[in-house]
Amino acid sequence: MRHALLAAALLMASLQIAAQELEPRSYVNLPVGETFMVLGAGRSDGDVSPTPSSPLQEADLTIDVGVIGLAHSFALAGKSAKVDMVAGRTCYEGSGIFLGEFVEGRRCEYIDPSARLTWNFYGAPAMPLEDFMQWQPGLVIGTSLQVVAPVGTYNSDNLINAGSNRWIVRPGLGMSFRTGRWHYDISTTVKFFETNTDFFGGNRLEQDPLYALQFHLVRYFNKGRWISLNGNFYSGGENKQNGVDVGDRQENSRWGATFAMPLSRHHSIKLYASTGVVTRIGSDFDTYGIAWQYRF
C-alpha cells in the first residue's frame, strides 16, 4: 500500500518535474575553449493533482536532488557550441490518502544522466575569451538536442524508481537578444519518450510527446551579476498503460526567478526558485536551490 502511494505520486511528479525546467540564458554566445564544472542542490515540495479517477488523494511529495555537471564550449562551423552532461542522486518522500488509508514512505536513488549539444548557428561567432571580451552581443539563434539515458536506478519489481527505464530525446530551438543591460530569450522544446516495456507488474507504459515554451527577462548589473524572471508553459505528455489512456494530459505553467554572481575569476554561484502558476494534472511544486560553478 505504501509503495502504491509513492508510485502513483511519483509517476505524475516525475513527469511534471521533467517538464518544469526554467533555464535562462540557454542560447547566449560563449567564448570557445572554456570548460565548466557545476555542483548543485535543490528541493521541490508540494501537492499532487491526480486525475479524477485516481485513488490517491491529499498527497504531498518532497524531492531533494544533488547534481554534478560538466560543460565545454567549442567552435562548430565557425559558430559557438556547447556540450554539457549532468548526473545526480535524488531522495524523495511522500504521504497521502490511498484507498482511504494514510500511507507514507522515503527512498534515495540515482537519476538518469543526460547529455546535451547546443549550437548557436546565428549571431554567435566562435571566439576565444580575449576576443569575446570586446564583442558586442545582439540577436543569437540556436538549436539544441538533449538525450537522457536510462541508466539510473530502476527495478521493475519496485513501484518507485528514480530511473525511467526509457530513452528520452528533447530537441529545442531558441533565440536571445541583448540590448544594454537587458537580455530577452525565448525557446521551445519537445520531449519524445521511448516506451517502457518493463513497467511494474509486467505492464507497458507509453507517453505522448510533451511540448514546452519558456521565456526569460534578464537584467545585468555591475561585476557580472544578473537576475532573471522566468516563465514557461507545457502541454501534452499523456500516458497510456497497456494501450489505455491514463487521462493525465498536462496543461501547466510555472514562473520563477534566478540570481547569479561571480565570487572570483573562476568561481560563481546561482540561486533559483520557481512555483506552479497553473496545474491541471500533475504536481504543484515549489522548487528552490543553489548551484556553484567552477571555470577551469
ABEGO torsion letter per residue (X at the ends): XAAAAAAAAAAAAAAAAAAABBBBGABBBBBBGBBBBBBBBBBBBEBBBBBAABABBGBBBBBBBBBBBBBBBBBBGGBBBBBBBBBBBBBBBBBEBBGGBBBBBBBBBBBBBBBBBBBBABGBBBBBAAAAAABBBBBBBBBBBBBBBBABBBBAABABBABAGBBBBBBBBBBBBBBEABBBBBBBBBBBBBBBAABBGGBBBBBBBBBBBBBBBBBBBBGGBBBBBBBBBBBEGBBBBGGBBAGABBBBBBBBBBBBBBABAABBBBBBBBBBABBABEBBBBBBBBBBBBBX
